[in-house]
Amino acid sequence: MSNGSEKKRKRARKIVSLLLEQYPQAECTLTYGSPWELLVGGILASQCTDERVNKVTPVLFERYPDMHTLASANRRDVEEIVRSCGLYKTKANALVSTSAMILDRFDGQVPQTREELMELPGVGRKIANLILSDAFGFQEIVVDTHCARISRLLGFTDSDNPVKIERDLLEVVPEDSRTLWGHLMVAHGRELCKARCRMCYSCPVRLYCRYGAALQPSPDPEEGDCV
C-alpha cells in the first residue's frame, strides 16, 4: 500500500468520525419495512426525492400490500398512484415486472447478489447496492448525487462516473463504514454542504475539503456563512 493511499484511508476514517458526531442518526431516508418495500422505494426514488417517495409508498402499499398483488396489478392503476414521482409509466412498469420476476425466478425472495438484483427491471447498480446494504446488511457504498459531489470535494475521487467513484471510495473508506458513508454524505449534503449554498464555516470537515480548506480563516460577516 502506498503512503498516499494510507493517508487517504486515515483521512476517510477521521471524516467518518467527525460526520458521525454531526449526524448520529444518519440512516436510510426511505421508509420501508422489508427488502421488497425498500426495493419499491428505490425504484420510485430515481430522479425523485425520498421525501416524495415516502408520501407515495404508504398509498401504494395500502393498495398492493405485497409483491403478489403488485405483480398482478393493472399498470394504469399503479401509474396513477406513482404519478407524482415522475417517470411514472416507466416506474409503474418496473414495479409490476420486478414483482412478477421475483415471484417467478427467485421464489418470492428479493435476491441478495448485485448481479441478480440488476437483472430486475428498474434496478441499476445504485439501487442494488442500496438493497444489499440497507436491507441485507452488506457493506456497500451507494453513490448518489450527494455522495459523488462531496466525495469529490473531499479529494477521494476526480470522476463523474458512479462506478469509478464507487471503486475509488472502496479503496479508502473503512470496510465497516461503507454503508454509513453513503448515509453521512446524504445527511451532510442536505444540512450543510448543499450544492447551491455550502455552509463551509459550520462544516466539521472543512479542513479536509478541497474547497473549504482554501477559504479565508473566518467568514465575511456581511456575506454570512453560505459560500
C-alpha positions in Angstrom: 0.0 0.0 0.0 1.4 3.4 -1.0 1.9 6.2 1.6 -0.6 8.3 -0.3 -3.3 5.6 -0.1 -2.7 5.1 3.6 -3.0 8.9 4.2 -6.4 8.9 2.4 -7.6 5.9 4.5 -6.7 7.7 7.7 -8.4 10.9 6.4 -11.5 8.9 5.5 -11.7 7.4 8.9 -11.4 10.8 10.6 -14.1 12.2 8.3 -16.4 9.4 9.2 -15.8 10.0 12.9 -16.4 13.8 12.6 -19.6 13.5 10.4 -21.0 10.8 12.7 -20.7 13.2 15.6 -22.6 15.8 13.5 -25.2 13.3 12.2 -25.5 10.5 14.8 -28.9 9.4 13.4 -27.7 9.2 9.8 -29.6 6.3 8.1 -31.5 5.4 5.0 -34.0 8.1 4.3 -36.5 5.8 2.6 -39.2 4.4 4.8 -39.6 0.6 4.5 -40.4 -2.5 6.4 -39.0 -5.2 4.3 -36.4 -5.7 1.5 -39.3 -5.7 -1.1 -40.6 -2.4 0.2 -37.1 -0.8 0.1 -36.8 -2.1 -3.5 -40.0 -0.5 -4.4 -38.9 2.8 -2.8 -35.6 2.6 -4.5 -37.2 2.2 -7.9 -39.5 5.2 -7.3 -36.7 7.3 -5.9 -34.9 7.5 -9.3 -34.8 11.2 -10.2 -37.2 11.9 -7.3 -36.8 12.9 -3.7 -37.0 10.4 -0.9 -39.5 12.7 0.8 -41.9 12.5 -2.1 -41.4 8.7 -2.3 -42.2 8.4 1.4 -45.5 10.1 0.8 -46.4 7.8 -2.1 -45.4 4.4 -0.8 -48.0 4.2 2.0 -50.7 4.7 -0.6 -49.1 2.1 -2.9 -48.7 -0.5 -0.2 -52.2 0.0 1.1 -53.5 -0.9 -2.3 -50.8 -3.5 -3.1 -49.6 -4.9 0.3 -47.2 -7.5 -1.1 -45.4 -8.4 -4.3 -48.2 -10.9 -5.3 -50.8 -8.2 -5.5 -48.4 -5.7 -7.2 -47.3 -8.4 -9.7 -50.9 -8.8 -10.9 -51.8 -5.1 -10.7 -53.2 -3.1 -13.6 -50.3 -0.9 -14.7 -52.5 2.1 -15.3 -53.7 2.0 -11.7 -50.1 1.8 -10.5 -49.3 4.7 -12.8 -51.9 6.9 -11.1 -50.6 6.2 -7.7 -46.9 6.9 -8.5 -47.5 9.7 -11.0 -46.1 12.4 -8.6 -42.7 10.6 -8.5 -42.1 11.3 -12.2 -41.3 8.9 -15.0 -44.5 7.2 -13.7 -45.1 5.0 -16.7 -41.6 3.5 -16.7 -41.6 3.2 -12.9 -45.1 1.5 -12.8 -44.0 -1.0 -15.4 -40.7 -1.7 -13.5 -42.6 -2.2 -10.2 -45.1 -4.7 -11.7 -42.5 -6.5 -13.8 -40.0 -6.7 -10.9 -42.5 -8.1 -8.5 -43.5 -10.7 -11.1 -39.9 -11.6 -11.8 -39.1 -12.1 -8.1 -42.0 -14.4 -7.7 -41.2 -16.4 -10.9 -37.4 -16.6 -10.7 -36.5 -16.1 -7.1 -39.3 -17.9 -5.3 -40.7 -14.7 -3.9 -37.5 -13.6 -2.2 -35.6 -10.4 -3.1 -32.2 -11.7 -4.3 -29.1 -11.0 -2.3 -26.5 -10.6 -5.0 -25.8 -7.5 -7.1 -25.8 -9.4 -10.3 -29.3 -10.9 -9.7 -30.7 -7.6 -8.4 -29.5 -5.8 -11.5 -31.5 -8.3 -13.7 -34.7 -6.8 -12.2 -36.4 -4.1 -14.3 -35.7 -0.7 -13.0 -32.7 -1.8 -10.9 -29.2 -0.4 -11.6 -26.1 -0.6 -9.5 -27.1 2.2 -7.1 -30.4 0.5 -6.2 -28.7 -2.9 -6.0 -26.2 -1.5 -3.5 -28.9 0.1 -1.6 -30.8 -3.2 -1.2 -27.6 -5.1 -0.3 -26.6 -2.6 2.3 -29.7 -1.4 4.0 -31.9 -4.4 3.5 -29.4 -7.2 3.9 -26.6 -5.7 6.0 -23.7 -5.9 3.4 -21.2 -3.1 3.4 -21.8 -1.3 0.1 -21.4 2.3 -1.0 -24.4 3.9 -2.6 -23.2 6.6 -5.0 -26.0 9.2 -5.3 -25.6 12.8 -6.2 -24.6 13.8 -2.7 -22.1 11.1 -2.3 -20.5 11.8 -5.7 -20.3 15.6 -5.2 -19.0 15.6 -1.6 -16.5 12.7 -2.2 -15.0 14.8 -5.0 -14.8 17.8 -2.7 -13.1 15.7 -0.1 -10.5 14.6 -2.6 -11.3 10.9 -2.7 -12.2 10.9 -6.4 -12.0 13.1 -9.5 -14.5 11.2 -11.5 -18.1 11.9 -12.5 -18.8 8.2 -13.3 -20.6 6.5 -10.4 -18.9 3.1 -10.9 -15.4 4.8 -10.9 -16.4 6.9 -7.8 -17.5 3.7 -6.0 -14.2 2.0 -6.9 -12.2 4.9 -5.7 -14.2 5.1 -2.4 -13.8 1.3 -1.8 -10.0 1.9 -1.7 -10.2 4.4 1.2 -13.5 4.2 3.1 -13.2 1.8 6.1 -14.8 -1.5 5.3 -17.2 -1.4 8.2 -18.3 2.2 7.3 -19.1 1.8 3.7 -22.9 1.8 4.1 -22.6 4.6 6.7 -20.5 6.7 4.3 -23.5 7.0 1.9 -25.8 8.0 4.7 -23.4 10.5 6.0 -23.0 12.0 2.6 -26.7 12.4 2.2 -27.1 14.0 5.6 -24.2 16.4 5.0 -25.4 17.3 1.6 -28.9 18.2 2.9 -27.8 20.0 6.0 -24.5 21.9 5.4 -22.8 21.0 2.1 -25.7 22.0 -0.2 -25.0 22.2 -3.9 -26.0 25.8 -4.2 -25.2 27.1 -0.7 -22.3 25.4 1.2 -22.2 26.4 4.8 -18.5 25.8 4.9 -17.8 27.7 8.2 -20.2 25.4 10.0 -18.7 22.3 8.5 -16.9 19.8 10.8 -14.8 18.5 7.9 -14.0 21.9 6.2 -10.2 21.5 6.6 -10.4 18.1 4.8 -12.2 19.6 1.9 -10.6 20.9 -1.3 -13.0 23.8 -1.4 -13.4 24.6 2.3 -9.7 24.4 3.1 -9.0 27.1 0.6 -11.3 29.7 2.1 -10.2 32.5 4.3 -10.0 31.6 8.0 -13.2 33.3 9.0 -16.3 34.3 7.1 -17.1 37.8 6.0 -19.9 38.9 8.4 -21.6 40.8 5.6 -21.8 37.7 3.4 -22.9 35.2 6.1 -22.0 31.5 6.2 -23.2 30.5 2.8 -20.4 30.3 0.2 
